[in-house]
Amino acid sequence: MLNAEKTAQAILKKFNDTEGYSDRRIVFWYDKDETAADGGLEEIEPILEENNIQVHRLEQNFFDTKKLIEEDKPDTHFLIYSSRGEPQPDKNWLLDIQLYSERFENSRISDIKSEFGIEGYDLDTFLEEHYKFFESKARVEPFRKFYDPKWRRDEMVLGFLTVLTGSDTIDFKDIVRKLFLKSLYENENPAWAEIQRLNLEDDFWELAGKYFGFIQSDPTLRKLFLSILLTHIKRNTALPLKKYKNYINSMSNECEIFIRTWMDHSKDGTYFDQYSRETFEDSQLKLEKYLKQEIKETEPGNYLDAEAFDVFDRAIIRQIVDSLCNDLEEYEKYLDWIFQRKSKHWYPQFQHIYSALEYAIKLHRFAKGFEKTLASCKDVRGFIAHYEKDLYQMDYYYRKFYFHYDLDNKTDVLSKIRERVENLYNNNLIDKMLGHWSELINTDVGDYWKVELADRQDEFYKLYVQNTIQKNDRDKIAVIISDAMRYEIAVELRERLNKSSQGTMELKTMVGSLPSYTKLGMASLLPHDSLQLKNNHYLADGISTEGTPNRAKIVDEATPDSVTLTSDELLSLTQKEALKKFKNVRIFYIYHNVIDSTGDNESSEDKVFKETETAIQEVHQMISKLTTSQLLNNVIVTSDHGFIYRRDDLESVYKLDKATFDKDRIIDSKKRFILTTEDIDVMNTHKFKINNLVETENDLYAYVPVADLRFRMQGGGNKFVHGGLAPQEIIIPVLKYSYKKSAELERKGIKKGKVGVTVTNPGRRITSNSFSVNLLQTEKVSDKLKPLKVRIALWDSEFDGEKVSDEKTVILERSSEEPTERQQKVILTLGNNVENKTYYLKLIDDDPTAINKNVIEPIPFEVDLLLKDDFDF
């Protein structure tokens, strides 16, 4: 029902607001919604007449109307009323009059135009078609936040879709992602239901064609998603995809940016993973069978950059597994494949498989030069030097393989590789190493256990602790004894400390006491003039060495300002508590038992490599707590003994019978040694008199099996053992850590932090939608320089701004001395809205804790696209 008074006042305002017409005023009213029907105009007419305004009804009387206005009553004010819509300009007989007149609107869109300041009449038809959108305040209010008066039809559609999908920006790619998140099935997608109800479906598909190049006769959301995936595959692989050529979109740049933005999204990326798998496995699409066949007919080098489906990772993994199982020795190529995949979307899903394969490959590569290295070990001391330098790697690769193998719970794809690793390590490397080691022991070592020119474990306190304390009355030192931390584990600890701590490192070795077991190893590390063995208990100068309280007495006897405690006691203290409690302490003896307690238990021995990771982390924490709280600057990490571990059970043929020995003369025994007062000859064993290490009433002999044989005994596990003299058991690490402030490191010329990177492109001009960025890792990864992970993209501003290209993740982790081997090329893709002007290349540190996110200063690049090619794949 028309409010005649209100409408009349609105019309009068039009007359009063009209400027430049001092003699007469004319206002046209095209009332296409017939709001003044049913007598409404008749009610308005008297009010207008009181203000000297004549109402004239416009029907098909154009000539009469023109004559009335211009000749009959040239001085009269007129409201020209029509119950129809405004005619097109070429059919408007009164256009010349209308051009110098005003318009009054009382249609349902007039309030919308007034509210949003929409001028002119270009959008009238569009607003009429989508009037329903403005009927809900829940839609109008968020729309108002985005609206720009400069918008035309396409921008209005984008604004509507932004509101309906819940997008945060007027960007079609983000709109589509938000729409996909709700469902790929239209009948399950509430946002799509609203798009259809508000008559925006055709507009959406028109925009999909404009932004993605998606053209289908019967478009659906699933087809759009599939087309973006396949366009990415076509762009990043050499696969022909002939069967799906109709799904390859022409706007591949925008498709690439869309898919990468979604994949890398911290929250929404999981939806991409789910949809990707569902699409790949959809039986109606038959995509899985087709892609697998296409992949099978080419090699991984042709699809290393593909990320749409995890099938590419599965194919690469399968190819590496098959190649290793078929004795194909292209190890560097396999490692490069793994390196290339580390920055890809699906890598975290297969991280442990890839890592297990990486260490399996490195173990195979190590084996190629192993015998040559072994042959160069001419004596025991030379062997130890080679073990410190490179032979330890076989134990490290074996351990790291199983660490990741045990963490993978997806498939049995690694089962054959596990068998090869087990066979290679135990039946080839260990057998040959320990065989050669046994020969050198027989030649170089006499009746007593002693290695010439090597530091001895029972001299540890004098060599490493006493020397430090006696320098002055200020220096402090902490000794962390991590039970069963063998040499290769200490190497990894050193690497981690080097990369994350402020300090210098020195890793040395000493030859452990024999037998290499906890009771004697722990006793050897304590201060003493002599060790005694009484009733199967070790004493240091008459004091029992067993248990923390007794060890505390021994250390305190040597240095009163000392403390002996367990790792749990130290780690439970806050920094403040530790500083207060240990303020005047000069020597710390800290006992840590994770590896040995796990391995010595038959039920948990297969978890020993997993718990080795825990041990490394805890020792790292202890060092940080001691040094960063300024308690002390010097820490030594060592061990009582090492260990041998094999995953598969040892066959009975490799076990020695204990019955040869007189059981009444046996002092102590484990699977890797027998300690006895009996002097006999036993096949397949080494025999040493150890009275030079331990004082006893009678001569004392240690018998240890050769190689990795065991004595046959009940109880305990057979996989994790120690007590013998294998290098893994007897070469004890001594890791010396000295905390230094950054300024001290700089004075010594030691760089710390992450490796650097520079852009080496000779020019700074971009002439195509896809362009390459050449990166050089300026330093090799080293003890103090960690790998750098960066995100690289082109931005529209030197400071904040928006990305105008896709974003790639690059890992700079090369350790080669050769700069040419530290180069990488990254291909970036420009978005379609890029103009010919200056943009900025940014390398952003992916580390969330990094203070300075920009790794280098933003680099200006001139974009000069002579011809934009929407069909560029």
HELIX and SHEET records of a PDB file:
HELIX    1   1 ALA A    4  ASP A   17  1                                  14    
HELIX    2   2 GLY A   40  GLU A   49  1                                  10    
HELIX    3   3 PHE A   62  LYS A   67  1                                   6    
HELIX    4   4 LEU A   68  ASP A   72  3                                   5    
HELIX    5   5 PRO A   89  LYS A   91  5                                   3    
HELIX    6   6 LEU A   95  LEU A   99  1                                   5    
HELIX    7   7 SER A  110  PHE A  116  1                                   7    
HELIX    8   8 ASP A  124  GLU A  129  1                                   6    
HELIX    9   9 TYR A  131  GLU A  135  5                                   5    
HELIX   10  10 LYS A  137  PHE A  146  1                                  10    
HELIX   11  11 ARG A  153  THR A  165  1                                  13    
HELIX   12  12 PHE A  172  LYS A  182  1                                  11    
HELIX   13  13 GLU A  186  GLU A  188  5                                   3    
HELIX   14  14 PRO A  190  ARG A  197  1                                   8    
HELIX   15  15 GLU A  201  PHE A  212  1                                  12    
HELIX   16  16 LEU A  221  ASN A  236  1                                  16    
HELIX   17  17 LYS A  242  TYR A  247  5                                   6    
HELIX   18  18 SER A  252  MET A  263  1                                  12    
HELIX   19  19 GLY A  269  GLU A  281  1                                  13    
HELIX   20  20 LEU A  287  LYS A  296  1                                  10    
HELIX   21  21 PRO A  300  ASN A  302  5                                   3    
HELIX   22  22 VAL A  311  CYS A  325  1                                  15    
HELIX   23  23 TYR A  331  ARG A  341  1                                  11    
HELIX   24  24 TYR A  347  PHE A  350  5                                   4    
HELIX   25  25 GLN A  351  ALA A  375  1                                  25    
HELIX   26  26 VAL A  380  HIS A  386  1                                   7    
HELIX   27  27 TYR A  387  LEU A  391  3                                   5    
HELIX   28  28 GLN A  393  LEU A  407  1                                  15    
HELIX   29  29 SER A  415  LEU A  424  1                                  10    
HELIX   30  30 TYR A  425  ILE A  430  3                                   6    
HELIX   31  31 ASP A  431  ASP A  444  1                                  14    
HELIX   32  32 GLN A  457  GLU A  459  5                                   3    
HELIX   33  33 PHE A  460  PHE A  460  1                                   1    
HELIX   34  34 TYR A  461  GLN A  466  3                                   6    
HELIX   35  35 ASN A  467  ILE A  469  1                                   3    
HELIX   36  36 TYR A  487  SER A  500  1                                  14    
HELIX   37  37 THR A  518  LEU A  525  1                                   8    
HELIX   38  38 THR A  548  ALA A  558  1                                  11    
HELIX   39  39 SER A  567  LEU A  571  1                                   5    
HELIX   40  40 GLN A  575  LYS A  581  1                                   7    
HELIX   41  41 ILE A  595  GLY A  599  1                                   5    
HELIX   42  42 GLU A  605  LYS A  607  5                                   3    
HELIX   43  43 VAL A  608  THR A  628  1                                  21    
HELIX   44  44 SER A  652  TYR A  654  5                                   3    
HELIX   45  45 LYS A  658  THR A  660  5                                   3    
HELIX   46  46 LYS A  663  ARG A  665  5                                   3    
HELIX   47  47 PRO A  727  ILE A  730  1                                   4    
HELIX   48  48 SER A  742  ARG A  747  1                                   6    
HELIX   49  49 PRO A  819  ARG A  822  5                                   4    
SHEET    1   A 4 ILE A  53  ARG A  57  0                                        
SHEET    2   A 4 HIS A  77  SER A  82  1                                        
SHEET    3   A 4 ILE A  26  TYR A  30  1                                        
SHEET    4   A 4 GLU A 102  PHE A 104  1                                        
SHEET    1   B 6 GLY A 503  VAL A 511  0                                        
SHEET    2   B 6 ILE A 731  TYR A 739 -1                                        
SHEET    3   B 6 ASN A 634  THR A 638 -1                                        
SHEET    4   B 6 ILE A 477  SER A 482  1                                        
SHEET    5   B 6 ILE A 587  HIS A 592  1                                        
SHEET    6   B 6 SER A 562  THR A 566  1                                        
SHEET    1   C 3 LEU A 531  LYS A 534  0                                        
SHEET    2   C 3 HIS A 537  ALA A 540 -1                                        
SHEET    3   C 3 ILE A 543  SER A 544 -1                                        
SHEET    1   D 2 ILE A 644  TYR A 645  0                                        
SHEET    2   D 2 PHE A 720  VAL A 721 -1                                        
SHEET    1   E 2 LYS A 655  LEU A 656  0                                        
SHEET    2   E 2 ARG A 710  PHE A 711  1                                        
SHEET    1   F 4 ILE A 666  LYS A 670  0                                        
SHEET    2   F 4 PHE A 673  THR A 676 -1                                        
SHEET    3   F 4 TYR A 701  PRO A 705 -1                                        
SHEET    4   F 4 THR A 685  LYS A 689 -1                                        
SHEET    1   G 2 GLY A 753  LYS A 754  0                                        
SHEET    2   G 2 LEU A 785  LYS A 786  1                                        
SHEET    1   H 3 VAL A 757  VAL A 759  0                                        
SHEET    2   H 3 SER A 770  GLN A 777 -1                                        
SHEET    3   H 3 GLN A 823  THR A 829 -1                                        
SHEET    1   I 5 ARG A 765  ILE A 766  0                                        
SHEET    2   I 5 ILE A 859  VAL A 863  1                                        
SHEET    3   I 5 THR A 838  ASP A 845 -1                                        
SHEET    4   I 5 LEU A 788  TRP A 795 -1                                        
SHEET    5   I 5 LYS A 808  LEU A 812 -1                                        
END                                                                             
